[in-house]
Amino acid sequence: MNIKSITKYLNSSSFYSNELFYTAISFFIFAFIYFGIFVFIKKQDWSNDKKHKHYVSIRNLLFFIFVISIVFIWSGEIKTFIVSATAILGATLIVFKEVILALVGSILSNKVFNVGDYIEYEGIKGKIVDKNFLNTRVLIYSPIQSKELIFPNLHYITNKIVNLSKFGKYQTYSLKISVDKMENIQDYSDQALNLAKNILLAHKEKYEIYFDEQKKEQLFFEVPQVEPQLTYDIHDSHKLSFEIHYISHPLDQPVIESEILKEYLKYVKEFMKKKTKEEKDGN
């Protein structure tokens, strides 16, 4: 079949009549199902995050099924162009390489990254608020203002992206603090730990309730320590440090960290004053 005969065949009314009719019918059916499910989800007594998560998942699933149905409807005509499409396919792979990689990245990432998960991307932390076949939209929180990041799904293949949502709603964070001398590290770290415990005491009850619920819903869920924990790094005498590990909601974390550091610096200031006075009195 040459180009001229293919063009003539394309222009014939028989080529489009049935296929266009079934395509239109499929579109209206999927649109009806889509809006029906949307209304159903909207009426459910769920949280906004759960509604949004189900909405995005069902939307992507329906779109995928719709595309498959269109391919099936036009399968006869597609077969006609298989030979000619080989050359076109080669050009398409070159031109739409990033789009194809994005689709592959989307498929591979579906089991690991979902709407509502908190991730770390290129050192930036945020929450996935939307995810389609090509792009992922992430809301980045900061104490000043919220920002939005959109990256192509091919980055799931080419970049290192970490899922921070091991514990779901709340995440684990670490605050590293350096110390100048070995003789100070014990006092400084103990005080920092006590400050963190006092500051996070107001959140302790809701942490325990949430993780108890997660344990009931997920058989293999590991309940973390809700109270702050302390670890040391004293392998290098010139780089002494300790870390306070604590649990927080991403929106609360910047404020909590600032409060811990603020109270810790007050303590260090008073500690140094007291030490200087003792040295003067000793002399």
C-alpha positions in Angstrom: 0.0 0.0 0.0 1.6 3.3 -1.1 1.2 6.8 0.4 -1.4 7.8 -2.2 -3.6 4.9 -1.5 -3.3 5.4 2.3 -4.3 9.0 1.9 -7.3 8.0 -0.2 -8.3 5.5 2.4 -8.0 8.0 5.2 -10.3 10.4 3.3 -13.0 7.9 2.8 -16.0 8.2 5.2 -15.9 4.4 6.0 -12.6 4.9 7.8 -14.0 7.1 10.5 -17.8 6.4 10.8 -17.9 3.5 13.2 -14.6 4.4 15.0 -15.6 8.0 15.7 -19.1 6.9 16.9 -17.6 4.3 19.4 -15.0 6.8 20.5 -17.6 9.4 21.3 -19.7 6.8 23.1 -16.7 5.7 25.2 -15.9 9.3 26.0 -19.4 10.0 27.4 -19.4 6.7 29.3 -16.1 7.4 31.0 -17.1 11.0 31.7 -20.3 9.8 33.3 -18.4 7.3 35.5 -15.8 9.9 36.3 -18.3 12.5 37.6 -20.4 9.8 39.3 -17.4 8.6 41.3 -16.3 12.2 42.0 -19.7 12.9 43.6 -19.6 9.6 45.5 -16.2 10.4 47.0 -17.3 13.9 47.8 -20.2 12.7 49.9 -18.1 10.3 51.9 -17.3 11.1 55.5 -13.5 11.0 54.9 -10.7 13.4 55.5 -9.8 15.8 52.7 -6.4 14.0 52.2 -8.1 10.6 51.8 -10.7 12.0 49.4 -8.0 13.7 47.3 -5.9 10.6 47.3 -8.8 8.4 46.1 -9.8 11.0 43.5 -6.4 11.2 41.9 -6.0 7.4 41.9 -9.4 6.8 40.2 -8.9 9.6 37.8 -5.6 8.1 36.6 -7.1 4.6 36.4 -10.1 5.8 34.3 -7.8 7.7 32.0 -5.6 4.6 31.5 -8.7 2.4 30.8 -10.1 5.0 28.4 -6.8 5.2 26.4 -6.8 1.3 26.2 -10.4 1.3 24.9 -9.6 3.9 22.3 -6.6 1.8 21.1 -8.9 -1.2 21.0 -11.6 0.7 19.0 -9.0 1.9 16.4 -7.0 -1.4 16.4 -8.1 -2.3 12.9 -6.8 1.0 11.5 -3.7 0.9 13.6 -2.8 -2.5 12.1 -3.0 -0.9 8.6 -0.3 1.6 9.5 2.1 -0.8 11.3 4.6 -0.9 8.4 4.5 2.8 7.8 4.5 3.5 11.5 7.9 1.8 12.0 9.7 4.8 10.6 7.4 7.2 12.4 7.9 5.3 15.7 11.7 5.7 15.4 11.3 9.5 15.0 8.7 9.6 17.8 11.1 7.8 20.2 13.6 10.5 19.6 11.3 13.4 19.8 9.2 12.2 22.7 11.9 10.4 24.6 11.3 12.4 27.8 7.5 11.8 27.6 8.1 8.1 27.3 10.5 8.1 30.2 8.1 10.1 32.2 5.4 7.4 31.6 7.8 4.7 32.6 8.8 6.6 35.7 5.2 7.1 36.6 4.4 3.4 36.3 7.5 2.3 38.3 6.9 4.8 41.0 3.2 4.1 41.6 4.0 1.4 44.2 6.5 3.6 46.1 5.2 7.1 45.9 1.5 8.1 46.3 -0.5 11.2 46.7 -0.1 12.4 50.3 3.4 11.1 50.8 6.1 13.3 52.0 9.3 13.1 49.9 12.8 14.6 49.7 13.8 15.6 46.2 17.1 17.2 45.5 17.4 18.2 49.1 13.9 19.7 49.1 11.1 18.3 51.3 7.5 18.5 50.5 4.1 16.7 50.1 2.9 15.1 46.9 -0.5 16.7 46.2 -1.0 15.5 42.6 0.5 12.9 40.4 -0.4 12.2 36.8 1.2 10.2 34.0 3.8 12.9 33.2 4.4 15.1 36.2 4.3 15.2 40.0 3.2 18.2 41.9 4.8 18.8 45.3 3.8 21.3 48.0 6.9 22.6 49.8 6.3 24.0 53.3 8.4 26.7 54.9 7.9 28.9 57.9 7.4 32.0 55.6 5.3 30.7 52.7 4.4 27.6 50.9 5.8 26.9 47.4 4.9 24.5 44.7 7.3 22.3 42.8 6.5 20.3 39.6 8.9 17.8 38.2 8.6 15.3 35.4 8.1 11.7 36.4 11.3 10.6 34.5 13.1 12.0 37.6 11.9 8.9 39.5 14.4 7.0 37.3 17.2 9.6 36.9 17.2 11.3 40.3 17.3 10.2 43.9 13.9 10.7 45.5 13.3 9.6 49.1 9.9 8.7 50.5 9.7 10.2 54.0 6.3 8.8 54.8 7.3 5.7 56.6 5.1 6.7 59.6 2.4 8.3 57.5 1.1 11.6 58.9 4.1 12.3 61.1 7.8 12.1 60.2 11.1 11.6 62.0 13.5 14.5 62.1 17.1 14.9 63.5 18.6 18.0 64.9 22.4 17.9 64.9 24.3 20.1 67.3 28.1 20.5 67.5 30.1 20.8 70.7 33.4 22.4 71.3 34.9 20.2 74.0 34.5 16.6 75.2 33.8 17.6 78.8 30.8 19.7 77.7 29.0 17.1 75.5 27.3 15.3 78.3 25.8 18.4 79.9 24.9 20.0 76.6 23.2 16.9 75.2 21.3 16.0 78.3 19.9 19.6 78.5 19.0 19.6 74.8 17.2 16.3 75.2 15.2 17.6 78.2 14.3 20.8 76.3 13.1 18.7 73.4 11.0 16.5 75.6 9.4 19.5 77.3 8.6 21.2 74.0 7.2 18.1 72.4 5.2 17.1 75.5 2.1 19.0 74.2 2.2 16.7 71.1 2.9 13.4 72.8 -0.7 12.3 73.3 -1.8 12.8 69.7 1.3 11.0 68.5 0.4 8.0 70.7 -3.2 7.9 69.5 -2.2 8.2 65.9 0.4 5.4 66.0 -1.9 3.1 68.0 -4.5 3.5 65.2 -1.8 2.8 62.5 -0.7 -0.3 64.4 -4.3 -1.6 64.3 -4.7 -0.9 60.6 -1.3 -2.2 59.5 -0.1 -5.6 60.6 3.6 -4.9 60.2 3.7 -1.3 61.3 6.5 -0.4 63.6 5.5 2.0 66.3 8.4 4.5 66.8 9.5 6.1 70.1 7.2 9.1 70.5 9.7 10.8 72.9 12.9 12.4 71.6 16.0 10.2 71.4 19.6 11.1 71.7 22.7 9.8 69.8 26.3 10.9 69.8 29.1 11.3 67.2 32.4 11.4 69.0 34.6 9.5 66.5 36.5 12.6 65.6 37.7 14.7 68.6 37.7 17.8 66.4 34.1 17.3 65.3 32.1 16.4 68.4 28.3 16.4 68.0 25.1 14.9 69.2 21.7 14.5 67.5 18.2 14.9 68.9 15.8 12.6 67.0 12.1 13.5 67.3 8.7 13.0 65.6 6.7 15.9 64.2 4.2 16.9 61.6 6.0 18.6 58.7 4.1 21.8 59.3 5.1 21.9 62.9 8.8 20.8 62.4 10.3 24.3 61.6 8.7 25.8 64.7 9.6 22.9 67.0 13.3 23.0 65.8 13.4 26.8 66.3 12.0 26.5 69.9 14.6 23.7 70.8 17.5 25.8 69.5 16.3 29.0 71.1 16.0 27.4 74.5 19.3 25.5 74.0 21.2 28.6 73.2 19.8 30.3 76.3 21.1 27.4 78.3 24.6 27.4 76.7 24.8 31.2 77.4 23.9 30.7 81.1 26.2 27.7 81.3 29.2 29.7 79.9 28.5 32.6 82.3 28.4 30.2 85.3 31.6 28.5 84.2 33.4 31.9 83.7 32.3 33.0 87.1 33.5 29.8 88.7 36.9 30.2 87.0 37.2 33.8 88.3 36.2 32.8 91.8 38.7 30.0 91.7 41.5 32.5 90.8 
